[in-house]
């Protein structure tokens, strides 16, 4: 079960955030592959935001994320993107697993 936490955007808005599941990451990657030739499609970025907004279907999450992106500032977008990545174990400041990785011994 994903741990939900409250996150304050630079605009002052409070939203709930949580780590992405493995399935969500896989579905985002699949959708991004479908949009590879569409430079105007926000794809995975919008989907991540839509999932944080409580949507469970990828196309619904994408639509909700696009609407959110259109109504929020760049600092809010950057802060939320960084927080989602950190919770999911991606990027700078990401939470790392306590399990050691296998090595080639």
Secondary structure as the mmCIF struct_conf table of DSSP 4:
data_model
#
loop_
_struct_conf.conf_type_id
_struct_conf.id
_struct_conf.beg_label_comp_id
_struct_conf.beg_label_asym_id
_struct_conf.beg_label_seq_id
_struct_conf.end_label_comp_id
_struct_conf.end_label_asym_id
_struct_conf.end_label_seq_id
HELX_LH_PP_P HELX_LH_PP_P1 UNK A 2 UNK A 4
STRN STRN1 UNK A 5 UNK A 8
TURN_TY1_P TURN_TY1_P1 UNK A 10 UNK A 11
BEND BEND1 UNK A 12 UNK A 12
STRN STRN2 UNK A 14 UNK A 17
HELX_LH_PP_P HELX_LH_PP_P2 UNK A 19 UNK A 21
HELX_RH_AL_P HELX_RH_AL_P1 UNK A 22 UNK A 34
TURN_TY1_P TURN_TY1_P2 UNK A 35 UNK A 37
TURN_TY1_P TURN_TY1_P3 UNK A 39 UNK A 40
TURN_TY1_P TURN_TY1_P4 UNK A 43 UNK A 43
HELX_RH_AL_P HELX_RH_AL_P2 UNK A 44 UNK A 52
TURN_TY1_P TURN_TY1_P5 UNK A 53 UNK A 54
BEND BEND2 UNK A 57 UNK A 57
HELX_RH_AL_P HELX_RH_AL_P3 UNK A 58 UNK A 71
BEND BEND3 UNK A 72 UNK A 72
HELX_RH_AL_P HELX_RH_AL_P4 UNK A 74 UNK A 88
TURN_TY1_P TURN_TY1_P6 UNK A 89 UNK A 89
BEND BEND4 UNK A 91 UNK A 91
TURN_TY1_P TURN_TY1_P7 UNK A 92 UNK A 93
BEND BEND5 UNK A 98 UNK A 99
HELX_LH_PP_P HELX_LH_PP_P3 UNK A 100 UNK A 102
#
